[in-house]
Amino acid sequence: MIGEDTDDGQTPLDPDEAAGLIPPWIATRGDLNVAEEENIREGQAWMRRIVGRRDVLTQDFLRELHEHMFGKVWRWAGTYRTTEKNIGVAPSAIATELKHLFDDARAWDEHDTYPLDERAARLHHRLTWIHPFANGNGRCARVFTDAYLTKNGSVEFTWGAHWPASEQRPRYIAAIRAADAKDYAPLLTFLRAR
């Protein structure tokens, strides 16, 4: 059931992680999507309430955000993954890589190294590359990036809202892969598409 027949870019769950499901009624990928979507909306609402009072460039904020976005669906929400995946750094390197990322982001802000949208795009890209959680990394990274933008007085990204829903994920994955090769232009275009 869960972890099988994943779409391009989705990370399969190992049996121990799948065992972390909370709602007993989830039997299909569709059921999981419904439960996660409802929980994600709650996490977004929490982020919008709290962002003005918190430093978002911290591991505590990131873990709390993930917990609020997935904590009603997964027992391990808000905790870093402990297993290897087909993407991301080794589990033992997650905390160190996040510290480097948040230190870099603070330096980008302090020195105005890039325009704000590019700083946010780079932050989002590296966070997805680190892949700190067992599941929900892309979704959490998007909400985290919106928190960063809000904290810096900007509006949230559109996340490809211009394109039909069927095109958004493939365009997003392609833009992330371009950023892997240090080409941020497709990601920046995707993030503000109207």
C-alpha positions in Angstrom: 0.0 0.0 0.0 2.0 3.0 1.2 5.4 3.3 -0.4 4.4 1.4 -3.5 3.7 2.9 -6.9 5.2 6.3 -6.0 5.2 9.1 -8.5 8.4 10.6 -9.9 10.1 12.5 -7.1 8.2 10.9 -4.2 10.3 9.1 -1.6 9.1 5.6 -0.6 8.5 4.9 3.0 10.2 2.0 4.7 8.0 -0.4 6.7 9.0 1.1 10.0 8.0 4.6 8.9 4.7 3.4 7.4 4.0 1.8 10.7 4.1 5.3 12.2 0.7 6.1 10.7 -1.8 7.5 13.3 -5.2 7.4 11.7 -6.5 3.8 11.5 -8.8 4.6 8.6 -5.9 5.2 6.1 -5.9 2.3 3.6 -4.9 3.8 0.3 -2.6 6.5 -1.0 -5.7 8.6 -1.6 -6.7 8.3 2.1 -3.2 9.4 3.0 -3.3 12.4 0.7 -6.6 13.6 2.3 -5.3 13.2 5.8 -2.1 15.0 5.1 -3.7 17.8 3.2 -6.0 18.7 6.1 -3.0 18.5 8.5 -0.9 20.6 6.2 -3.5 23.4 6.1 -3.4 23.4 9.9 0.4 23.7 9.8 0.2 26.6 7.4 -2.2 28.4 9.7 0.1 27.8 12.6 3.0 29.2 10.6 1.1 32.4 9.7 0.1 32.9 13.4 3.6 32.4 14.8 6.0 33.7 12.1 6.2 37.3 13.3 7.3 36.1 16.8 9.9 33.6 15.9 13.3 33.3 14.2 12.5 30.9 11.4 16.1 30.1 10.5 16.4 27.5 13.3 16.1 23.8 13.5 13.6 24.1 16.3 11.2 26.1 14.1 11.7 23.7 11.2 10.9 20.6 13.4 7.9 22.4 15.0 6.6 23.3 11.5 6.9 19.7 10.3 5.1 18.5 13.5 2.2 21.0 12.9 2.0 20.0 9.3 2.1 16.2 9.8 1.7 15.4 13.5 -1.9 14.2 13.2 -0.9 11.7 10.5 2.6 10.4 11.4 4.0 9.6 14.9 7.5 10.6 13.7 6.5 14.1 12.5 8.9 16.7 13.5 11.8 14.3 14.0 14.7 13.8 11.6 14.8 10.7 9.6 17.1 7.9 10.8 17.1 5.9 7.5 18.9 6.4 4.2 16.8 7.5 1.3 17.2 7.7 -2.5 17.7 11.5 -1.9 19.2 13.6 0.8 22.2 13.6 3.1 23.1 10.7 5.4 20.9 10.8 8.6 24.0 11.5 10.7 24.7 14.7 8.7 21.2 16.2 8.8 21.6 18.5 11.8 25.1 19.7 10.7 23.9 20.4 7.1 20.9 22.4 8.5 23.1 24.4 10.7 25.3 25.3 7.7 22.2 26.2 5.7 20.7 28.5 8.3 24.1 30.1 9.0 24.5 30.7 5.2 21.0 32.1 5.0 21.7 34.5 7.8 24.9 35.6 6.0 22.9 36.1 2.8 20.5 38.3 4.7 23.2 40.3 6.5 25.2 41.0 3.4 22.2 41.1 0.9 24.2 38.5 -1.1 21.2 37.8 -3.5 17.8 39.4 -4.0 15.3 38.1 -1.5 13.5 35.8 -3.9 16.8 34.1 -4.8 17.8 33.8 -1.2 14.4 32.1 -0.6 14.9 29.9 -3.6 18.4 28.8 -2.5 17.1 28.1 1.0 14.3 26.0 -0.4 16.5 24.1 -2.7 19.1 23.2 -0.1 16.4 22.3 2.4 14.9 19.8 -0.1 18.4 18.5 -0.9 19.1 17.8 2.8 15.8 16.0 3.0 15.6 16.0 6.8 12.4 14.1 7.4 11.1 10.7 6.4 8.3 12.2 4.4 6.8 15.6 3.5 10.1 17.3 2.8 9.0 19.2 -0.3 5.8 20.4 1.3 7.4 21.4 4.5 10.2 23.2 2.6 7.6 25.2 0.7 5.8 26.3 3.8 9.1 27.0 5.5 10.2 29.1 2.6 7.0 31.0 2.7 7.6 31.6 6.4 11.1 33.0 5.5 9.6 35.3 2.9 6.9 36.5 5.3 9.4 37.1 8.1 11.4 39.3 5.6 8.3 41.4 4.6 7.6 39.7 1.3 4.6 37.8 -0.1 4.6 34.0 -0.3 5.6 32.3 -3.5 2.9 31.1 -5.9 4.5 27.7 -6.3 3.6 27.4 -10.0 -0.1 28.3 -9.6 -0.1 29.6 -13.2 0.0 26.1 -14.6 -2.7 23.4 -14.4 -2.3 21.2 -11.3 -1.1 18.3 -13.6 1.9 20.3 -14.7 2.9 21.8 -11.4 4.8 18.9 -9.9 6.7 18.0 -13.1 7.7 21.6 -13.5 8.7 21.9 -9.8 10.8 18.7 -10.0 12.5 19.9 -13.2 13.2 23.3 -11.6 14.7 21.6 -8.5 16.9 19.5 -10.7 18.1 22.6 -12.6 19.0 24.1 -9.2 21.0 21.0 -8.4 23.2 22.0 -11.4 23.4 25.6 -10.0 20.8 27.0 -12.5 18.3 28.8 -10.3 16.4 30.6 -13.2 13.8 27.8 -13.7 13.1 27.6 -10.0 12.8 31.4 -9.7 10.4 31.4 -12.7 8.3 28.6 -11.2 8.2 30.2 -7.7 6.5 33.4 -8.9 4.5 32.1 -11.8 1.0 33.6 -12.0 
